[in-house]
């Protein structure tokens, strides 16, 4: 029966059973990290206080100076002024707000021949969706603010379930507000920490909260009992308990085999066993150090939670300002560090000016004796009361009868020119120590043209550009981690939400089992109706771009198109829908859609669209069919016209024959029998003569009409009926 004695013994020896070595290594690493960061972080904490100083806390005044300028023996009446005119937040915000206006963004690009451009766009859409649902801009801005202020900021990548009723997970980008809670491997060489072997994220919680969150953990009384390791003393305080998230890399030596056709597999893996069953022999073998990332949550004595991390990097991203390594120790700093003394001098000279003016006597009115008699009360209160007029006695003369001048106020006390120059010099020192000058702070100068002003601002921004560049590197590294994690998190068939560059949302079907990166499903007409993507096929890398956000670019494009259309009104018929589409007032998108219907369809066509190409092919085929039908109709029409013409000719012949028959009948009725015989003999003689000529001309005989084709009703001409 286990009554907890064995567990308590394991804890007293340095950790829970099975984790003793890991916990001992963990405590040693944290102690080393605290020692390595201690000197630098004291200065960083002072930088943070200095930037956050105000007249209420006087954090910009050294304690020994305050002791000499403050109250004397509890009396504050003679205390000297200690003014705080904090000019540093303006310089810090000049960098961080510029970063907000020109946010760096990662762009996924194909990295080998198996990768596909369309899948890269799906990666980009997924990354934008992750940033959107995570409020990643808050994480980026916090890290940037800490980086610029005292030299280092952090943000992280998390995984969360989509909802309470699902086993599908989504990636998140998390904010780390307290950079001093992070202790990363101090031996890293990469500024973003991509080569870190371990990292801590510490959190101090109350004992009551600890017992509520971890009810199955060992009692705190048993943890503190019998512990002799000095490294454990920092974990449990009187009222709080330190909880640490501990990421560490585990290395495993394996052999990589290469087979024919370039196939590779780790020795002992299912792929290697399958190759051996097929009779394949490895042609090359090399040793490989396989990295895997582990995560656990611990109180220093026992492991409270643990699991494997799906990615190959520690999901904590470092954003560094200025970094130095001196005598084997690492120091970082931000914009505030070198401006401290200049800010202190500015505060001192402002306080000195106020003190001098406060101690100077009031400027009195100067006049001659007798001028104020009878009006003493008004002149005594002239500095505190707003009298409508002041009177003097005019009977005071200079002895020669001339009237003396009216009373005048003496010259008021003025600050010395040396003090004013010293204060102005301190203000200039703040600018030079931060690398920002008047033009970048919005002050006017001699430049008048827009190009000259932009060139001056760019020259000033060069002194602080490394902060924005370091943040861009961190976001590139974070995007690279997301690209590594997406195929492992989206490991089942699912419909993922993606976001385009313009903020429009869409959906993408993902199938990690299909062999090709993009599978296109077409209908009977050859039109692509659906695409399915597999992010596991091919390799992808990340590039980073720094520039205005999409909304800023949209406003700039609207201004540019507005000026272009004003100078060329005829362009409304070509690109008017794009101009309206970039507007933000309600109904702009609907108006742009209607406006597009008035534009020539040829200008809106996209020949690269498969659906449009298929439609064009169908239209061309239908056009050919219509031409064939028109030809057939034309042929039929011509045939009908020919038949109609033949019918008309036949009817004309019939009418002529009928008329001739009637004529002959009429003639025959008035002729005698002898006349008829003479005519008949003449006709027979003519026929015999004609027959003889036809025998002599065979070609005429062949062309003559056969008797059977003659109408049977028509007798030979001249023959009686």
C-alpha positions as CSV (number, residue, x, y, z in Angstrom):
1,X,0.0,0.0,0.0
2,X,1.4,3.4,-1.1
3,X,0.8,5.9,1.7
4,X,2.8,8.7,0.2
5,X,6.1,7.9,2.0
6,X,7.7,6.7,-1.2
7,X,6.6,9.8,-3.1
8,X,7.8,12.1,-0.3
9,X,11.2,10.3,-0.3
10,X,11.5,10.9,-4.0
11,X,10.7,14.5,-3.7
12,X,13.2,14.9,-0.9
13,X,15.8,13.4,-3.1
14,X,15.1,16.0,-5.8
15,X,11.9,15.1,-7.7
16,X,9.2,12.6,-8.5
17,X,10.1,9.1,-9.5
18,X,11.3,8.8,-13.1
19,X,12.1,12.5,-13.4
20,X,14.9,12.9,-10.9
21,X,17.6,13.5,-13.5
22,X,15.5,15.7,-15.6
23,X,14.4,17.9,-12.7
24,X,18.0,18.1,-11.4
25,X,19.2,19.3,-14.9
26,X,16.2,21.7,-15.0
27,X,17.1,23.3,-11.7
28,X,20.8,23.6,-12.7
29,X,19.9,25.3,-16.0
30,X,17.6,27.8,-14.3
31,X,20.2,28.7,-11.8
32,X,22.7,29.2,-14.6
33,X,20.3,31.4,-16.6
34,X,19.5,33.6,-13.6
35,X,23.2,34.1,-13.0
36,X,23.9,34.8,-16.7
37,X,21.1,37.4,-17.0
38,X,21.4,38.9,-13.5
39,X,23.7,41.9,-14.3
40,X,22.0,42.8,-17.6
41,X,18.5,42.5,-16.2
42,X,19.2,44.9,-13.3
43,X,20.0,47.5,-15.9
44,X,17.0,46.5,-18.0
45,X,14.7,46.9,-15.0
46,X,16.1,50.3,-14.3
47,X,15.6,51.2,-18.0
48,X,11.9,50.2,-17.7
49,X,11.5,52.3,-14.5
50,X,13.3,55.3,-16.2
51,X,11.0,55.2,-19.2
52,X,7.9,54.9,-17.0
53,X,9.0,57.8,-14.7
54,X,6.6,60.6,-13.9
55,X,6.5,63.6,-11.5
56,X,4.7,61.3,-9.0
57,X,7.4,58.6,-8.6
58,X,10.6,60.6,-9.4
59,X,12.2,57.4,-10.8
60,X,14.5,59.6,-13.0
61,X,16.2,61.1,-10.0
62,X,19.0,59.2,-8.2
63,X,18.2,58.4,-4.6
64,X,21.3,60.2,-3.2
65,X,20.4,63.4,-5.1
66,X,16.8,63.3,-3.8
67,X,18.2,63.0,-0.3
68,X,20.1,66.3,-0.6
69,X,17.3,68.2,-2.4
70,X,14.4,67.0,-0.4
71,X,13.1,68.0,3.1
72,X,15.6,69.0,5.8
73,X,14.8,67.6,9.2
74,X,11.3,67.0,8.1
75,X,10.8,70.6,6.9
76,X,9.8,70.8,3.2
77,X,9.6,74.5,3.1
78,X,13.2,74.9,2.0
79,X,13.2,71.8,-0.3
80,X,14.6,72.3,-3.7
81,X,12.5,71.4,-6.8
82,X,13.0,68.0,-8.4
83,X,11.0,68.3,-11.7
84,X,10.6,65.4,-14.1
85,X,10.0,66.4,-17.7
86,X,10.1,63.0,-19.3
87,X,11.0,63.3,-23.0
88,X,11.9,59.6,-23.5
89,X,8.4,58.2,-24.1
90,X,8.1,60.3,-27.2
91,X,11.3,58.8,-28.6
92,X,10.3,55.3,-27.8
93,X,6.8,55.7,-29.3
94,X,8.4,57.2,-32.4
95,X,9.9,53.7,-33.1
96,X,7.1,51.5,-31.8
97,X,4.3,53.5,-33.6
98,X,6.3,53.4,-36.8
99,X,6.4,49.7,-36.4
100,X,2.6,49.6,-36.0
101,X,2.1,51.6,-39.2
102,X,4.6,49.4,-41.1
103,X,4.0,45.9,-39.6
104,X,6.3,43.1,-40.7
105,X,4.6,40.1,-42.2
106,X,5.8,36.7,-43.2
107,X,5.2,35.3,-46.7
108,X,5.4,31.6,-47.3
109,X,7.1,30.6,-50.6
110,X,7.8,27.2,-52.2
111,X,11.2,25.8,-51.5
112,X,11.5,22.7,-53.7
113,X,10.0,21.2,-56.8
114,X,7.3,19.3,-55.0
115,X,5.9,22.4,-53.4
116,X,3.0,24.3,-55.0
117,X,2.4,28.1,-55.3
118,X,-1.3,27.6,-54.5
119,X,-0.5,25.6,-51.3
120,X,1.9,28.4,-50.3
121,X,-1.1,30.8,-50.6
122,X,-3.1,28.5,-48.4
123,X,-0.3,28.6,-45.8
124,X,-0.4,32.4,-46.0
125,X,-4.1,32.4,-45.5
126,X,-3.8,30.0,-42.5
127,X,-1.1,32.2,-40.9
128,X,-3.2,35.3,-41.3
129,X,-6.2,33.4,-39.7
130,X,-4.0,32.3,-36.8
131,X,-2.8,35.9,-36.3
132,X,-6.4,37.2,-36.4
133,X,-7.9,34.8,-33.9
134,X,-4.9,35.2,-31.6
135,X,-4.9,39.0,-31.6
136,X,-1.2,38.6,-32.6
137,X,-0.8,42.3,-33.0
138,X,-1.0,42.7,-29.2
139,X,1.8,40.1,-28.8
140,X,3.9,41.8,-31.5
141,X,3.4,45.3,-30.1
142,X,4.2,44.2,-26.5
143,X,7.4,42.5,-27.6
144,X,8.4,45.5,-29.7
145,X,7.7,47.9,-26.8
146,X,9.9,45.9,-24.4
147,X,12.6,45.5,-27.1
148,X,12.8,49.3,-27.7
149,X,12.6,50.2,-24.0
150,X,15.1,47.9,-22.4
151,X,16.4,45.5,-25.1
152,X,14.4,42.3,-25.2
153,X,10.9,41.2,-25.7
154,X,9.2,37.8,-26.2
155,X,6.1,36.2,-27.6
156,X,5.1,32.5,-27.9
157,X,3.2,30.0,-30.0
158,X,0.4,27.9,-28.3
159,X,-2.0,25.1,-29.3
160,X,-5.7,25.2,-28.2
161,X,-8.7,23.0,-29.0
162,X,-11.1,24.7,-31.4
163,X,-14.0,24.3,-28.9
164,X,-15.1,22.2,-26.0
165,X,-16.8,19.6,-28.2
166,X,-13.9,19.0,-30.6
167,X,-10.6,17.2,-30.6
168,X,-9.3,19.4,-33.5
169,X,-6.7,22.0,-32.5
170,X,-5.7,25.5,-33.7
171,X,-2.5,27.3,-33.3
172,X,-2.3,30.6,-31.4
173,X,0.2,33.4,-30.9
174,X,0.5,34.4,-27.3
175,X,1.6,37.5,-25.6
176,X,4.3,37.6,-22.9
177,X,3.9,40.8,-21.1
178,X,6.7,40.3,-18.5
179,X,9.9,39.7,-20.4
180,X,11.7,39.2,-17.1
181,X,9.8,35.9,-16.6
182,X,11.6,34.3,-19.6
183,X,15.0,32.7,-19.2
184,X,16.3,31.4,-22.5
185,X,19.5,29.4,-23.0
186,X,22.2,32.1,-22.8
187,X,24.5,30.2,-25.2
188,X,22.3,30.9,-28.2
189,X,23.8,32.5,-31.3
190,X,20.7,33.3,-33.2
191,X,19.1,36.6,-32.1
192,X,15.6,35.0,-32.2
193,X,16.6,31.9,-30.2
194,X,16.1,29.3,-32.9
195,X,19.1,27.4,-31.6
196,X,18.1,27.4,-28.0
197,X,18.3,24.1,-26.2
198,X,16.0,25.0,-23.4
199,X,13.8,27.9,-22.1
200,X,11.8,28.8,-19.0
201,X,8.7,30.8,-18.6
202,X,8.2,31.5,-14.9
203,X,5.1,32.5,-13.0
204,X,4.6,33.3,-9.3
205,X,1.2,32.2,-7.9
206,X,-0.2,32.2,-4.4
207,X,-0.2,29.0,-2.4
208,X,-4.0,28.9,-2.5
209,X,-4.1,29.3,-6.2
210,X,-1.5,26.5,-6.5
211,X,-3.5,24.1,-4.5
212,X,-6.6,24.9,-6.5
213,X,-5.0,24.4,-9.9
214,X,-3.0,21.3,-9.0
215,X,-5.1,19.3,-6.5
216,X,-3.2,16.1,-7.2
217,X,0.2,17.6,-6.6
218,X,2.1,16.8,-3.4
219,X,1.4,19.1,-0.4
220,X,3.6,22.0,-0.1
221,X,4.6,21.0,3.5
222,X,6.0,17.8,2.2
223,X,7.9,19.6,-0.6
224,X,9.6,21.9,1.8
225,X,10.4,19.2,4.3
226,X,13.9,17.6,4.2
227,X,15.1,19.5,1.2
228,X,18.8,20.3,1.5
229,X,19.4,21.5,-2.1
230,X,20.0,25.2,-2.1
231,X,18.6,25.4,-5.7
232,X,15.2,24.6,-4.4
233,X,14.9,27.5,-2.0
234,X,14.0,29.9,-4.8
235,X,10.9,27.9,-5.7
236,X,8.8,28.2,-2.6
237,X,8.5,31.5,-0.7
238,X,6.5,32.4,2.3
239,X,3.3,33.3,0.3
240,X,4.0,32.3,-3.3
241,X,5.1,29.3,-5.3
242,X,7.1,29.5,-8.5
243,X,5.6,27.5,-11.4
244,X,7.8,27.1,-14.5
245,X,7.0,26.0,-18.0
246,X,10.1,24.2,-19.1
247,X,10.9,23.6,-22.8
248,X,13.9,21.4,-23.6
249,X,15.3,19.7,-26.6
250,X,15.9,15.9,-26.5
251,X,18.5,14.5,-28.9
252,X,18.5,11.0,-30.3
253,X,21.1,9.5,-32.5
254,X,19.7,7.6,-35.5
255,X,20.9,6.4,-38.9
256,X,19.5,7.6,-42.1
257,X,19.4,5.2,-45.1
258,X,19.2,6.2,-48.7
259,X,17.8,3.7,-51.3
260,X,17.6,3.7,-55.0
261,X,15.5,6.5,-56.7
262,X,16.5,8.9,-53.9
263,X,14.2,7.3,-51.2
264,X,15.3,8.0,-47.6
265,X,14.2,6.5,-44.4
266,X,15.4,6.2,-40.8
267,X,16.7,2.9,-39.8
268,X,14.1,0.9,-37.9
269,X,11.2,3.1,-39.2
270,X,8.2,1.5,-40.9
271,X,9.4,3.0,-44.2
272,X,12.8,1.3,-43.8
273,X,11.2,-2.0,-42.9
274,X,8.9,-1.8,-46.0
275,X,11.9,-1.1,-48.2
276,X,13.7,-4.1,-46.8
277,X,10.6,-6.3,-47.4
278,X,10.8,-5.2,-51.1
279,X,14.4,-6.3,-51.3
280,X,15.9,-2.8,-51.4
281,X,19.3,-2.3,-49.9
282,X,20.6,1.0,-48.6
283,X,23.2,2.6,-50.8
284,X,24.2,5.3,-48.4
285,X,24.0,5.6,-44.6
286,X,24.8,8.5,-42.2
287,X,24.4,9.4,-38.6
288,X,21.6,11.9,-37.8
289,X,20.9,13.9,-34.6
290,X,17.1,13.8,-34.4
291,X,15.7,16.7,-32.3
292,X,12.4,16.6,-30.4
293,X,11.0,19.2,-28.1
294,X,9.5,18.3,-24.7
295,X,7.4,20.5,-22.5
296,X,6.6,20.2,-18.8
297,X,5.2,22.3,-16.0
298,X,7.0,22.0,-12.7
299,X,7.2,23.5,-9.3
300,X,10.9,22.6,-9.0
301,X,10.2,19.4,-7.1
302,X,7.9,17.4,-9.3
303,X,6.4,17.4,-12.8
304,X,2.9,18.7,-12.7
305,X,2.2,18.3,-16.4
306,X,4.2,17.1,-19.4
307,X,3.8,16.4,-23.1
308,X,5.6,16.3,-26.4
309,X,5.6,19.5,-28.5
310,X,4.7,18.9,-32.1
311,X,7.2,21.3,-33.6
312,X,10.9,21.1,-34.0
313,X,11.6,24.5,-32.4
314,X,11.1,25.8,-28.9
315,X,7.9,28.0,-29.4
316,X,9.3,31.1,-27.6
317,X,10.4,33.8,-30.0
318,X,12.9,36.4,-28.8
319,X,12.9,40.1,-30.1
320,X,16.2,41.7,-29.2
321,X,17.3,45.4,-29.3
322,X,21.0,46.0,-28.8
323,X,23.0,42.9,-27.9
324,X,26.6,42.6,-26.6
325,X,28.7,39.8,-25.2
326,X,31.4,41.0,-22.8
327,X,33.7,38.7,-20.9
328,X,31.5,35.8,-21.6
329,X,28.3,37.5,-20.3
330,X,25.5,38.7,-22.4
331,X,24.1,42.3,-22.2
332,X,21.2,43.8,-24.0
333,X,19.9,47.3,-24.1
334,X,17.3,49.5,-25.7
335,X,16.7,53.0,-26.7
336,X,16.5,54.4,-23.1
337,X,19.9,53.2,-21.8
338,X,22.1,55.8,-23.5
339,X,19.7,58.6,-23.0
340,X,19.5,58.4,-19.2
341,X,22.2,61.0,-18.4
342,X,20.9,63.5,-21.0
343,X,17.4,63.1,-19.5
344,X,18.8,63.6,-16.0
345,X,20.6,66.7,-17.0
346,X,17.5,68.1,-18.7
347,X,15.5,67.5,-15.4
348,X,18.3,69.2,-13.4
349,X,18.5,72.3,-15.6
350,X,14.7,72.7,-15.7
351,X,14.6,72.4,-11.9
352,X,17.4,74.9,-11.6
353,X,15.6,77.4,-13.8
354,X,12.4,77.0,-11.8
355,X,14.3,77.4,-8.5
356,X,16.1,80.5,-9.7
357,X,12.9,82.2,-10.8
358,X,11.1,81.2,-7.7
359,X,13.7,82.6,-5.4
360,X,14.1,85.9,-7.4
361,X,12.3,88.9,-5.8
362,X,9.1,90.3,-7.2
363,X,9.6,93.2,-9.6
364,X,8.3,96.3,-7.7
365,X,6.9,99.6,-9.0
366,X,9.4,102.5,-8.8
367,X,8.3,106.2,-8.4
368,X,9.1,109.4,-6.6
369,X,8.2,110.2,-3.1
370,X,4.8,111.9,-2.8
371,X,3.4,110.3,-5.9
372,X,1.6,107.5,-4.0
373,X,0.2,109.6,-1.1
374,X,-3.4,109.0,-0.6
375,X,-3.4,105.9,-2.9
376,X,-1.2,103.6,-0.9
377,X,-3.8,100.9,-0.5
378,X,-4.3,100.5,-4.3
379,X,-0.6,100.4,-5.0
380,X,0.1,97.9,-2.2
381,X,-2.5,95.5,-3.7
382,X,-1.7,96.1,-7.4
383,X,-0.1,92.7,-7.7
384,X,-3.1,90.8,-6.3
385,X,-6.1,92.9,-7.3
386,X,-7.3,93.8,-10.7
387,X,-7.8,97.5,-10.2
388,X,-9.5,99.3,-13.1
389,X,-7.1,102.2,-12.7
390,X,-4.3,103.4,-10.5
391,X,-3.9,107.1,-9.6
392,X,-0.8,109.2,-8.6
393,X,-0.2,112.7,-7.4
394,X,0.9,115.0,-10.3
395,X,2.3,117.8,-8.0
396,X,5.7,116.3,-7.9
397,X,8.1,118.3,-10.0
398,X,11.8,118.2,-10.8
399,X,12.4,121.6,-9.2
400,X,12.5,123.3,-12.5
401,X,8.7,123.1,-12.9
402,X,8.8,120.0,-15.1
403,X,6.4,117.1,-14.3
404,X,8.1,113.9,-13.1
405,X,7.4,110.6,-15.1
406,X,4.8,108.2,-14.0
407,X,5.8,105.1,-11.8
408,X,7.3,102.2,-13.7
409,X,7.8,98.5,-12.8
410,X,11.4,97.4,-12.6
411,X,12.9,94.8,-15.0
412,X,11.7,91.3,-13.9
413,X,14.3,88.6,-13.1
414,X,15.4,86.6,-16.1
415,X,17.1,83.2,-16.4
416,X,20.7,83.3,-17.3
417,X,21.7,82.6,-20.9
418,X,24.1,79.9,-19.7
419,X,21.3,78.0,-18.0
420,X,19.1,78.2,-21.1
421,X,21.9,77.0,-23.3
422,X,22.6,74.1,-20.9
423,X,18.9,73.1,-21.0
424,X,18.8,73.2,-24.8
425,X,22.1,71.2,-25.0
426,X,20.6,68.5,-22.8
427,X,17.5,68.3,-25.1
428,X,19.8,67.9,-28.1
429,X,21.8,65.2,-26.2
430,X,18.6,63.2,-25.8
431,X,18.0,63.4,-29.6
432,X,21.6,62.3,-30.4
433,X,21.7,59.5,-27.9
434,X,18.4,58.0,-29.3
435,X,19.4,58.5,-32.9
436,X,16.3,60.7,-33.6
437,X,16.4,64.3,-34.7
438,X,14.0,67.2,-35.3
439,X,12.7,66.0,-38.7
440,X,11.7,62.6,-37.4
441,X,10.0,64.2,-34.4
442,X,7.8,66.4,-36.6
443,X,9.7,69.6,-36.3
444,X,9.8,71.9,-39.3
445,X,13.0,72.6,-41.2
446,X,14.2,74.3,-44.4
447,X,12.9,71.5,-46.6
448,X,9.9,72.5,-48.7
449,X,9.4,69.7,-51.3
450,X,7.8,66.4,-50.3
451,X,10.7,64.5,-51.7
452,X,13.2,66.5,-49.5
453,X,11.1,66.0,-46.4
454,X,10.8,62.2,-46.9
455,X,14.6,62.0,-47.5
456,X,15.2,63.9,-44.2
457,X,12.8,61.6,-42.3
458,X,14.4,58.5,-43.8
459,X,17.8,59.7,-42.8
460,X,16.6,60.1,-39.2
461,X,14.8,56.7,-39.2
462,X,18.1,55.0,-40.2
463,X,19.4,55.4,-36.6
464,X,16.6,53.2,-35.2
465,X,15.9,50.9,-38.1
466,X,17.6,47.9,-36.4
467,X,14.7,47.7,-34.0
468,X,12.2,47.2,-36.8
469,X,14.5,44.8,-38.6
470,X,15.0,42.7,-35.5
471,X,11.2,42.5,-35.1
472,X,10.9,41.4,-38.7
473,X,13.4,38.6,-38.1
474,X,11.4,37.4,-35.1
475,X,8.1,37.4,-37.1
476,X,9.9,35.5,-39.9
477,X,11.0,32.9,-37.4
478,X,7.5,32.7,-35.9
479,X,6.0,32.2,-39.3
480,X,8.6,29.5,-40.0
481,X,7.4,27.7,-36.8
482,X,3.8,28.0,-37.9
483,X,4.7,26.5,-41.3
484,X,6.4,23.6,-39.5
485,X,3.4,23.1,-37.1
486,X,0.4,23.5,-39.5
487,X,0.8,20.1,-41.2
488,X,1.1,18.4,-37.8
489,X,-1.9,20.2,-36.3
490,X,-4.1,20.0,-39.4
491,X,-3.5,16.2,-39.6
492,X,-7.0,15.2,-40.5
493,X,-9.4,16.0,-43.3
494,X,-11.0,19.3,-42.3
495,X,-12.2,22.6,-43.7
496,X,-9.9,25.3,-42.5
497,X,-10.6,29.0,-42.5
498,X,-8.2,31.3,-44.3
499,X,-7.9,35.1,-44.6
500,X,-6.7,36.9,-47.7
501,X,-4.5,40.0,-48.0
502,X,-7.6,42.2,-48.2
503,X,-9.1,40.7,-45.0
504,X,-11.7,38.7,-46.9
505,X,-12.3,35.2,-45.3
506,X,-12.6,32.0,-47.2
507,X,-12.4,28.3,-46.6
508,X,-9.9,25.6,-47.8
509,X,-10.4,21.9,-47.9
510,X,-7.3,20.0,-46.4
511,X,-6.6,16.3,-46.9
512,X,-3.2,15.2,-45.5
513,X,-3.6,11.8,-47.1
514,X,-3.7,12.7,-50.8
515,X,-0.4,12.3,-52.7
516,X,-0.4,15.5,-54.6
517,X,-0.2,19.1,-53.1
518,X,-3.3,20.3,-55.0
519,X,-6.2,18.1,-56.3
520,X,-8.6,19.8,-58.7
521,X,-12.1,18.4,-59.1
522,X,-13.8,19.3,-62.4
523,X,-17.3,18.9,-63.7
524,X,-18.4,17.5,-67.0
525,X,-17.6,20.8,-68.8
526,X,-14.1,20.8,-67.5
527,X,-14.7,23.6,-65.0
528,X,-12.8,23.4,-61.7
529,X,-15.5,23.3,-58.9
530,X,-13.3,22.4,-55.9
531,X,-9.7,22.2,-54.8
532,X,-8.3,20.0,-52.1
533,X,-4.8,20.8,-50.6
534,X,-2.2,18.8,-48.8
535,X,0.3,20.9,-46.9
536,X,2.5,17.9,-46.1
537,X,3.8,17.6,-49.7
538,X,6.8,19.7,-50.5
539,X,8.9,22.1,-48.5
540,X,8.2,25.7,-47.9
541,X,10.2,28.6,-46.6
542,X,9.4,32.1,-45.3
543,X,10.3,35.6,-46.5
544,X,9.4,38.7,-44.6
545,X,8.2,42.1,-45.9
546,X,8.0,45.3,-43.9
547,X,5.5,48.0,-45.1
548,X,2.1,49.6,-44.4
549,X,-0.9,47.5,-43.5
550,X,-3.5,46.6,-46.1
551,X,-5.8,49.4,-44.9
552,X,-3.0,51.9,-45.2
553,X,-2.2,50.7,-48.7
554,X,-5.9,50.8,-49.5
555,X,-6.1,54.5,-48.5
556,X,-3.0,55.3,-50.4
557,X,-4.3,53.6,-53.5
558,X,-7.6,55.4,-53.1
559,X,-5.8,58.8,-53.0
560,X,-3.7,57.8,-56.1
561,X,-6.7,56.7,-58.1
562,X,-8.6,59.8,-57.1
563,X,-5.9,62.1,-58.5
564,X,-5.6,59.9,-61.6
565,X,-9.3,59.9,-62.4
566,X,-9.5,63.6,-61.9
567,X,-6.9,64.2,-64.6
568,X,-8.3,61.5,-66.9
569,X,-12.1,61.2,-66.5
570,X,-12.3,58.7,-69.4
571,X,-10.7,56.1,-67.1
572,X,-14.0,55.8,-65.2
573,X,-15.2,53.6,-68.1
574,X,-12.2,51.3,-67.5
575,X,-11.5,51.2,-63.7
576,X,-14.3,53.0,-62.0
577,X,-15.4,49.9,-60.2
578,X,-11.9,49.5,-58.6
579,X,-12.1,53.1,-57.4
580,X,-15.4,52.7,-55.7
581,X,-14.4,49.3,-54.3
582,X,-11.6,50.9,-52.2
583,X,-14.0,53.3,-50.5
584,X,-15.1,52.6,-46.9
585,X,-18.6,54.1,-46.8
586,X,-21.6,51.8,-46.5
587,X,-22.8,50.4,-49.8
588,X,-19.5,50.9,-51.6
589,X,-19.1,47.2,-52.4
590,X,-22.6,46.9,-53.8
591,X,-22.1,50.0,-55.9
592,X,-18.8,48.7,-57.2
593,X,-20.5,45.4,-58.2
594,X,-23.2,47.4,-60.1
595,X,-20.6,49.7,-61.7
596,X,-18.7,46.7,-63.0
597,X,-21.7,45.6,-65.0
598,X,-21.4,48.8,-67.1
599,X,-17.8,48.1,-68.1
600,X,-16.9,46.2,-71.3
601,X,-16.8,42.5,-70.4
602,X,-13.6,42.1,-72.4
603,X,-11.8,44.4,-69.9
604,X,-13.0,42.3,-67.0
605,X,-12.2,38.9,-68.5
606,X,-9.4,36.8,-67.1
607,X,-8.1,34.3,-69.6
608,X,-6.3,32.4,-66.9
609,X,-9.6,31.5,-65.3
610,X,-10.2,27.8,-66.2
611,X,-14.0,28.3,-65.9
612,X,-13.9,31.2,-68.3
613,X,-11.7,29.3,-70.7
614,X,-14.1,26.4,-70.7
615,X,-17.0,28.8,-71.3
616,X,-15.1,30.5,-74.1
617,X,-14.5,27.1,-75.7
618,X,-18.2,26.2,-75.4
619,X,-19.1,29.6,-77.0
620,X,-16.7,28.9,-79.9
621,X,-18.2,25.4,-80.4
622,X,-21.7,26.8,-80.4
623,X,-20.6,29.5,-82.9
624,X,-19.3,26.9,-85.3
625,X,-22.6,24.9,-85.0
626,X,-24.6,28.0,-85.7
627,X,-22.5,28.7,-88.8
628,X,-23.1,25.1,-90.0
629,X,-26.8,25.5,-89.4
630,X,-26.8,28.8,-91.3
631,X,-25.1,27.1,-94.3
632,X,-27.7,24.3,-94.2
633,X,-30.5,26.8,-94.1
634,X,-29.0,28.6,-97.0
635,X,-28.6,25.4,-99.1
636,X,-32.2,24.5,-98.3
637,X,-33.4,27.9,-99.3
638,X,-31.5,27.7,-102.6
639,X,-33.0,24.3,-103.4
640,X,-36.5,25.5,-102.7
641,X,-36.1,28.5,-104.9
642,X,-34.8,26.2,-107.8
643,X,-37.9,23.9,-107.4
644,X,-40.2,26.9,-107.4
645,X,-38.5,28.2,-110.6
646,X,-38.9,24.8,-112.3
647,X,-42.6,24.6,-111.3
648,X,-43.2,28.1,-112.7
649,X,-41.4,27.2,-116.0
650,X,-43.5,24.0,-116.3
651,X,-46.7,25.9,-115.7
652,X,-45.7,28.4,-118.4
653,X,-45.0,25.6,-120.9
654,X,-48.4,24.0,-120.1
655,X,-50.1,27.3,-120.7
656,X,-48.3,27.8,-124.0
657,X,-49.2,24.3,-125.2
658,X,-52.8,24.9,-124.3
659,X,-52.9,28.1,-126.1
660,X,-51.3,26.6,-129.2
661,X,-53.8,23.7,-129.1
662,X,-56.7,26.1,-128.9
663,X,-55.3,28.1,-131.8
664,X,-54.8,25.0,-134.0
665,X,-58.3,23.8,-133.2
666,X,-59.7,27.2,-134.2
667,X,-57.7,27.1,-137.5
668,X,-58.7,23.6,-138.2
669,X,-62.3,24.4,-137.9
670,X,-62.1,26.8,-140.8
671,X,-60.0,24.7,-143.2
672,X,-61.1,22.2,-145.9
673,X,-60.0,18.6,-146.1
674,X,-57.6,19.3,-149.0
675,X,-55.9,22.1,-147.1
676,X,-55.4,19.8,-144.2
677,X,-53.8,17.1,-146.3
678,X,-51.5,19.6,-147.9
679,X,-50.4,20.8,-144.6
680,X,-49.9,17.2,-143.4
681,X,-47.8,16.3,-146.4
682,X,-45.7,19.3,-145.9
683,X,-45.1,18.4,-142.3
684,X,-44.1,14.8,-143.2
685,X,-41.7,16.1,-145.9
686,X,-40.2,18.5,-143.4
687,X,-39.9,15.7,-140.9
688,X,-38.1,13.4,-143.3
689,X,-35.8,16.1,-144.3
690,X,-35.0,16.9,-140.7
691,X,-34.4,13.2,-139.9
692,X,-31.9,12.9,-142.7
693,X,-30.0,15.9,-141.4
694,X,-29.9,14.3,-137.9
695,X,-28.5,11.1,-139.2
696,X,-25.7,13.2,-140.7
697,X,-25.1,15.0,-137.3
698,X,-25.0,12.4,-134.5
699,X,-24.3,15.0,-131.9
700,X,-27.5,16.8,-132.7
701,X,-29.4,13.6,-132.6
702,X,-28.0,12.9,-129.1
703,X,-29.0,16.3,-127.9
704,X,-32.5,16.0,-129.4
705,X,-35.3,15.3,-126.9
706,X,-36.6,11.7,-126.9
707,X,-40.2,11.4,-127.9
708,X,-41.1,9.7,-124.6
709,X,-40.1,12.9,-122.8
710,X,-42.5,15.0,-124.8
711,X,-46.0,15.5,-123.4
712,X,-48.2,12.8,-124.7
713,X,-51.1,15.2,-125.2
714,X,-49.0,17.4,-127.7
715,X,-49.3,15.9,-131.3
716,X,-46.8,16.8,-134.0
717,X,-47.2,20.4,-135.1
718,X,-49.4,20.6,-138.2
719,X,-51.0,17.2,-137.6
720,X,-54.7,17.1,-137.0
721,X,-56.0,15.8,-133.7
